[in-house]
Amino acid sequence: MRKGLGTRFAAFGVLLLMTVGLLAGCGAAKQTPQQQPGGTDTAPSPAAQGKPLKIGAVFILSGNNAGYGLAQRPGVELAVEEINKAGGINGRKVEVTFEDSQGKTEEAVNAVRKLIDKDEVLAIIGPTLSGEMSSAGKVAQESGVPILGVSTTAQGITDIGNYVFRNSLPEAGVLPHTVSAAKAKYNLKKVAVLWAANDQFSVSGYNTFKEELKKQSIEIASEASFNTGDREFGAQITKVLAANPDALVVSSLYQEAALFMVQARQAGYKGPIIGGNGFNSPKLAEVAKDAAEGSVVGSPWFSGRDDAKVKAFVAAYTAKVGQPPDQFAAQAYDGMMLIAEALKTGGENRDKIRDALAGIKNYVGVTGQFAFDEKRNPVMTPFVLEISGGKYVELKK
């Protein structure tokens, strides 16, 4: 009897230990953060607390039109320096990995894939051009990684999907202001329109310009196209100047626009030249020099604005780079700051970062007060500027 009783007590003890172990295991499971689609643990372990929050950036850092990306990179770097100096995001530093797209769509796509698959970034800033984003944005969308364009202004960019954002005003939100201001100052009746036919951004701008000129009852007296990479524009200039236009409207990136300006002035043209977002790089005036004088462009950024935040950014950027920031630097800086805002509540979960970005309203950056609309496009009012003395100043009537 005693032997049987001891056996029963031993069995009961084993059962009790198994039950306690099972309950402890259930308790531990409840404390473990659940994995979320498109993200990592919502509550990082203590070991993860010291790891940096990784962001990717894809810009044109070499080749033609590198002036855009070489302005964007220090804009992002400056933002990160300020964020980390202030203690980071919830006590964690931000780290950015930069990739060079070379202005090539294939390179931009490969860069985005690397940042997602190898570097495991939480979000991506860039790429620089609309054509690059049209393909690279699809990769980010399919992977569930938020991607923020800071210079992509062509129509339809955010139609790629709900993980695709931009803080760069679409041409459709800028060119109506540009055309209206130029019409008022120069009493425009008829113009000639030129564009780069092999570049998505330029074609989009061309279409928007045409629509807006028609709305504002300005005749398009002549049209001519060229290609990105062209260096000679004699045939196009001869054609459009024969129409005796009140202004030339050009939709292209700065390299071709600058060369076109020089050759148009050499051909005797003295009137205004109106451009889209490609005109917003100081490289335009650097290459075209005096030929760029009087050129008109709309922009959400104006470095001469009487605003404390703008002045501080201009001073810090100039000290870092040795020259004042352009629109592309300012939008890249604001873009990184917007990502930082989303990281505060999104943590390491890509879905939550996306949702936090989409919910941003009334954010005040160096480009002004900002919000995303329901299509993840920016809501803000642009300035209309002209180049005077090699610098951008507000266009006065």
C-alpha positions as CSV (number, residue, x, y, z in Angstrom):
1,M,0.0,0.0,0.0
2,R,2.8,2.4,1.0
3,K,4.6,1.6,-2.3
4,G,1.5,2.3,-4.3
5,L,0.8,5.5,-2.4
6,G,4.3,6.8,-3.0
7,T,4.0,6.0,-6.7
8,R,0.8,8.0,-6.8
9,F,2.4,11.0,-5.1
10,A,5.3,10.9,-7.5
11,A,3.0,10.8,-10.5
12,F,1.0,13.7,-9.0
13,G,4.2,15.7,-8.5
14,V,5.2,15.2,-12.2
15,L,1.8,16.2,-13.3
16,L,1.9,19.4,-11.1
17,L,5.3,20.3,-12.5
18,M,4.1,19.9,-16.1
19,T,1.1,22.0,-15.4
20,V,3.1,24.8,-13.9
21,G,5.6,24.6,-16.8
22,L,2.7,24.8,-19.3
23,L,1.2,27.9,-17.6
24,A,4.5,29.6,-17.4
25,G,5.0,28.9,-21.1
26,C,1.6,30.4,-21.9
27,G,2.4,33.4,-19.8
28,A,5.7,33.9,-21.7
29,A,3.8,33.6,-25.0
30,K,1.5,36.4,-24.0
31,Q,4.4,38.7,-23.3
32,T,6.1,38.1,-26.7
33,P,5.2,40.9,-29.2
34,Q,3.4,39.6,-32.3
35,Q,4.9,39.9,-35.7
36,Q,3.0,42.3,-38.0
37,P,2.8,42.1,-41.8
38,G,5.5,44.4,-43.4
39,G,7.3,45.0,-40.1
40,T,9.2,43.5,-37.2
41,D,8.3,43.2,-33.5
42,T,6.1,46.1,-32.3
43,A,8.0,46.1,-29.0
44,P,11.7,45.6,-29.5
45,S,13.6,43.5,-27.0
46,P,16.1,45.4,-24.7
47,A,18.9,44.3,-26.9
48,A,17.2,45.9,-29.9
49,Q,16.7,49.2,-28.1
50,G,20.3,50.2,-28.8
51,K,20.2,49.3,-32.5
52,P,19.7,52.2,-35.0
53,L,16.5,52.6,-37.0
54,K,17.5,51.9,-40.6
55,I,16.3,54.1,-43.5
56,G,17.3,53.9,-47.1
57,A,17.8,56.7,-49.7
58,V,18.1,56.5,-53.5
59,F,19.4,59.5,-55.3
60,I,21.3,60.4,-58.5
61,L,24.8,60.8,-57.1
62,S,26.8,60.5,-60.3
63,G,26.3,61.0,-64.1
64,N,24.0,63.5,-65.8
65,N,21.7,65.4,-63.5
66,A,23.7,64.4,-60.4
67,G,23.2,68.0,-59.2
68,Y,19.8,67.0,-57.9
69,G,21.0,64.1,-55.8
70,L,24.1,65.8,-54.6
71,A,21.9,68.5,-53.1
72,Q,19.4,65.9,-51.7
73,R,22.0,63.8,-49.8
74,P,23.3,66.5,-47.5
75,G,19.7,67.6,-46.9
76,V,18.9,64.1,-45.5
77,E,22.2,63.9,-43.7
78,L,21.6,67.3,-42.0
79,A,18.1,66.1,-40.8
80,V,19.6,62.9,-39.4
81,E,22.3,64.8,-37.6
82,E,19.7,67.0,-35.9
83,I,17.5,64.1,-35.1
84,N,20.3,62.1,-33.5
85,K,21.7,65.1,-31.7
86,A,18.3,65.6,-30.0
87,G,18.3,62.0,-28.7
88,G,17.1,60.1,-31.8
89,I,13.7,58.5,-32.1
90,N,12.4,57.2,-28.7
91,G,16.0,57.0,-27.6
92,R,17.3,55.2,-30.8
93,K,19.6,56.7,-33.4
94,V,18.6,56.9,-37.1
95,E,20.9,55.5,-39.7
96,V,20.6,56.1,-43.4
97,T,22.1,54.0,-46.2
98,F,22.5,55.9,-49.5
99,E,22.4,54.3,-52.9
100,D,23.3,55.9,-56.3
101,S,20.8,55.4,-59.1
102,Q,23.0,57.2,-61.6
103,G,19.7,58.5,-63.0
104,K,18.9,55.0,-64.5
105,T,15.6,53.2,-63.8
106,E,17.3,49.8,-63.6
107,E,19.8,51.0,-61.0
108,A,17.0,52.6,-59.0
109,V,15.1,49.4,-58.9
110,N,18.2,47.4,-57.9
111,A,19.0,49.9,-55.2
112,V,15.5,49.6,-53.7
113,R,15.6,45.8,-53.8
114,K,19.0,45.9,-52.0
115,L,17.7,48.3,-49.3
116,I,14.7,46.1,-48.6
117,D,16.2,42.6,-48.9
118,K,19.8,43.1,-47.7
119,D,19.7,46.2,-45.5
120,E,16.2,45.6,-44.2
121,V,15.3,49.3,-44.0
122,L,12.1,50.4,-42.5
123,A,11.3,53.1,-45.2
124,I,12.9,54.6,-48.3
125,I,13.4,58.2,-49.4
126,G,13.7,58.7,-53.2
127,P,14.5,57.9,-55.9
128,T,15.2,61.3,-57.5
129,L,13.3,61.1,-60.8
130,S,9.7,60.3,-61.6
131,G,10.7,57.7,-64.2
132,E,12.8,55.9,-61.6
133,M,9.9,56.0,-59.0
134,S,7.5,54.5,-61.5
135,S,9.4,51.2,-61.5
136,A,11.2,51.3,-58.1
137,G,8.0,52.3,-56.3
138,K,6.3,49.1,-57.5
139,V,9.1,47.1,-55.7
140,A,8.5,49.0,-52.5
141,Q,4.7,48.6,-52.8
142,E,4.9,44.9,-53.4
143,S,7.2,44.5,-50.4
144,G,5.1,46.6,-48.1
145,V,7.8,49.2,-47.5
146,P,6.9,52.9,-47.3
147,I,8.7,55.0,-50.0
148,L,8.7,58.8,-50.0
149,G,9.5,60.7,-53.2
150,V,11.1,64.0,-52.4
151,S,11.4,65.3,-56.0
152,T,9.0,63.2,-58.1
153,T,6.4,65.5,-59.6
154,A,5.0,63.6,-62.6
155,Q,1.3,62.7,-62.7
156,G,0.2,59.4,-61.3
157,I,3.2,58.6,-59.0
158,T,1.1,57.8,-55.9
159,D,-1.3,55.7,-58.0
160,I,1.3,53.0,-57.8
161,G,0.0,52.0,-54.4
162,N,-0.8,53.0,-50.8
163,Y,2.9,52.6,-49.7
164,V,4.0,55.3,-52.1
165,F,4.1,58.9,-50.9
166,R,5.7,62.2,-52.0
167,N,6.3,65.6,-50.4
168,S,7.2,67.1,-53.7
169,L,4.3,69.1,-55.2
170,P,3.0,67.5,-58.4
171,E,3.4,69.7,-61.5
172,A,-0.4,69.9,-61.6
173,G,-0.3,71.8,-58.3
174,V,2.5,74.2,-59.3
175,L,2.2,75.0,-63.1
176,P,-1.2,76.7,-62.9
177,H,0.4,79.3,-60.5
178,T,3.5,79.6,-62.7
179,V,1.6,80.2,-65.9
180,S,-0.8,82.7,-64.2
181,A,2.1,84.7,-62.7
182,A,4.0,84.8,-65.9
183,K,0.9,85.7,-67.9
184,A,0.3,88.6,-65.6
185,K,3.8,90.0,-65.7
186,Y,4.6,89.5,-69.4
187,N,1.1,89.9,-70.8
188,L,1.4,86.5,-72.6
189,K,-0.8,85.9,-75.6
190,K,1.1,83.1,-77.4
191,V,4.0,80.8,-76.5
192,A,6.1,78.0,-77.9
193,V,6.4,74.8,-75.9
194,L,9.4,72.4,-75.9
195,W,9.9,69.2,-74.0
196,A,12.1,66.1,-73.6
197,A,10.1,63.4,-75.2
198,N,12.0,60.5,-73.7
199,D,11.7,61.5,-70.0
200,Q,8.5,60.7,-68.0
201,F,8.8,63.8,-65.8
202,S,9.3,66.1,-68.8
203,V,6.4,64.6,-70.8
204,S,4.1,64.9,-67.8
205,G,5.1,68.5,-67.4
206,Y,4.5,69.2,-71.1
207,N,1.0,67.8,-70.9
208,T,0.2,69.8,-67.8
209,F,1.6,73.0,-69.3
210,K,-0.6,72.4,-72.4
211,E,-3.7,72.0,-70.4
212,E,-3.0,75.0,-68.3
213,L,-2.1,77.3,-71.2
214,K,-5.4,76.3,-72.8
215,K,-7.3,77.1,-69.6
216,Q,-5.7,80.5,-69.4
217,S,-6.4,81.3,-73.1
218,I,-2.8,81.4,-74.1
219,E,-2.2,80.2,-77.6
220,I,0.5,77.6,-78.3
221,A,2.0,79.0,-81.5
222,S,4.6,76.3,-82.0
223,E,5.9,73.0,-80.4
224,A,9.1,71.1,-80.6
225,S,10.6,68.1,-78.8
226,F,14.1,66.9,-78.0
227,N,15.6,64.0,-76.0
228,T,17.3,63.9,-72.6
229,G,21.0,63.8,-73.4
230,D,20.8,66.1,-76.5
231,R,23.4,68.9,-76.7
232,E,22.3,70.7,-79.9
233,F,18.9,72.4,-80.2
234,G,19.4,74.5,-83.4
235,A,16.6,72.9,-85.3
236,Q,14.1,73.2,-82.5
237,I,15.1,76.8,-81.8
238,T,14.7,77.8,-85.5
239,K,11.3,76.3,-85.6
240,V,9.8,77.9,-82.4
241,L,11.3,81.3,-82.9
242,A,9.7,81.5,-86.4
243,A,6.4,81.7,-84.6
244,N,7.5,84.9,-82.7
245,P,6.3,83.7,-79.3
246,D,5.9,86.0,-76.2
247,A,7.6,83.3,-74.1
248,L,9.3,79.9,-74.4
249,V,7.9,77.1,-72.2
250,V,10.3,74.3,-71.5
251,S,9.7,71.0,-69.7
252,S,13.0,69.2,-69.1
253,L,15.7,68.5,-66.6
254,Y,18.3,71.3,-65.9
255,Q,21.2,70.0,-68.1
256,E,19.2,70.1,-71.3
257,A,17.3,73.2,-70.3
258,A,20.5,75.1,-69.6
259,L,22.1,74.3,-72.9
260,F,18.9,75.1,-74.7
261,M,18.8,78.5,-73.0
262,V,22.3,79.4,-74.1
263,Q,21.6,78.4,-77.7
264,A,18.3,80.3,-77.7
265,R,19.9,83.5,-76.5
266,Q,22.7,83.1,-79.0
267,A,20.0,82.9,-81.7
268,G,18.7,86.3,-80.6
269,Y,15.8,85.3,-78.3
270,K,15.4,87.9,-75.5
271,G,12.0,87.0,-73.9
272,P,11.2,85.0,-70.8
273,I,11.7,81.2,-70.5
274,I,9.2,79.4,-68.3
275,G,10.0,76.0,-66.8
276,G,8.7,73.2,-64.6
277,N,10.4,71.6,-61.6
278,G,13.6,70.8,-63.6
279,F,14.4,74.5,-63.4
280,N,14.6,74.4,-59.6
281,S,18.3,73.4,-59.4
282,P,21.0,76.2,-59.1
283,K,22.9,74.1,-61.6
284,L,20.6,75.6,-64.2
285,A,22.1,79.1,-63.7
286,E,25.5,77.6,-63.1
287,V,25.5,76.0,-66.6
288,A,23.5,78.6,-68.5
289,K,24.9,81.7,-66.7
290,D,23.5,84.9,-68.1
291,A,21.2,83.0,-70.5
292,A,19.1,81.9,-67.4
293,E,18.4,85.4,-66.3
294,G,14.6,86.1,-66.1
295,S,13.7,82.4,-66.2
296,V,10.4,81.7,-64.4
297,V,9.6,78.6,-62.2
298,G,7.2,77.6,-59.5
299,S,8.5,76.1,-56.3
300,P,7.3,75.2,-52.8
301,W,10.7,76.3,-51.6
302,F,12.0,79.9,-51.3
303,S,15.3,80.4,-49.4
304,G,14.6,84.1,-48.9
305,R,11.5,83.6,-46.9
306,D,11.4,85.5,-43.6
307,D,11.0,82.5,-41.4
308,A,13.1,81.4,-38.4
309,K,13.1,77.7,-39.4
310,V,14.1,78.5,-43.0
311,K,16.9,80.8,-41.9
312,A,18.3,78.2,-39.5
313,F,18.2,75.5,-42.2
314,V,19.8,77.7,-44.8
315,A,22.6,78.6,-42.3
316,A,23.2,75.0,-41.3
317,Y,23.1,73.6,-44.8
318,T,25.4,76.3,-46.1
319,A,27.9,75.6,-43.3
320,K,27.8,71.9,-44.1
321,V,28.0,72.1,-47.9
322,G,29.5,75.5,-48.7
323,Q,26.5,76.7,-50.7
324,P,22.9,77.5,-49.9
325,P,20.2,74.8,-50.2
326,D,18.0,74.5,-53.3
327,Q,14.5,73.1,-53.5
328,F,15.8,69.5,-53.7
329,A,17.8,69.9,-50.6
330,A,14.9,71.4,-48.7
331,Q,12.4,68.7,-49.7
332,A,14.9,66.0,-48.9
333,Y,15.4,67.5,-45.4
334,D,11.7,67.8,-44.9
335,G,11.3,64.2,-46.2
336,M,13.6,62.8,-43.6
337,M,11.9,64.8,-40.9
338,L,8.5,63.4,-42.0
339,I,9.9,59.8,-41.8
340,A,11.1,60.7,-38.3
341,E,7.6,61.8,-37.3
342,A,6.2,58.5,-38.5
343,L,8.9,56.5,-36.7
344,K,7.9,58.0,-33.4
345,T,4.6,56.0,-33.4
346,G,5.4,53.4,-36.1
347,G,8.5,52.0,-34.4
348,E,9.9,49.1,-36.5
349,N,6.6,48.1,-38.0
350,R,6.5,49.1,-41.7
351,D,2.7,49.0,-41.8
352,K,2.4,51.4,-38.8
353,I,5.0,53.7,-40.3
354,R,2.9,53.9,-43.5
355,D,-0.2,54.6,-41.4
356,A,1.6,57.3,-39.4
357,L,2.9,59.0,-42.6
358,A,-0.6,59.0,-44.1
359,G,-2.0,60.6,-41.0
360,I,0.4,63.6,-40.9
361,K,-1.4,66.9,-41.0
362,N,-0.3,70.5,-40.5
363,Y,3.4,69.6,-40.2
364,V,5.5,72.7,-40.5
365,G,8.8,72.1,-42.3
366,V,11.3,74.4,-44.0
367,T,9.2,74.3,-47.2
368,G,6.1,75.5,-45.2
369,Q,3.0,74.0,-43.7
370,F,2.4,70.5,-45.0
371,A,-0.1,67.7,-45.0
372,F,-0.8,64.5,-47.1
373,D,-4.1,64.3,-49.0
374,E,-6.0,61.1,-49.4
375,K,-3.8,60.2,-52.4
376,R,-0.6,60.7,-50.3
377,N,0.3,63.9,-52.3
378,P,1.3,67.1,-50.5
379,V,-1.1,69.9,-49.8
380,M,0.7,73.3,-49.9
381,T,0.9,76.5,-51.9
382,P,4.0,77.2,-54.1
383,F,6.0,80.4,-54.7
384,V,6.6,81.7,-58.2
385,L,10.3,82.6,-58.7
386,E,12.6,84.1,-61.3
387,I,16.3,83.9,-61.7
388,S,17.9,87.3,-61.1
389,G,21.7,87.7,-60.7
390,G,22.0,83.9,-60.7
391,K,19.7,83.6,-57.7
392,Y,16.1,82.7,-57.2
393,V,13.9,85.6,-56.1
394,E,10.1,86.1,-56.0
395,L,8.6,87.1,-59.3
396,K,7.1,90.6,-59.0
397,K,4.3,91.8,-61.2
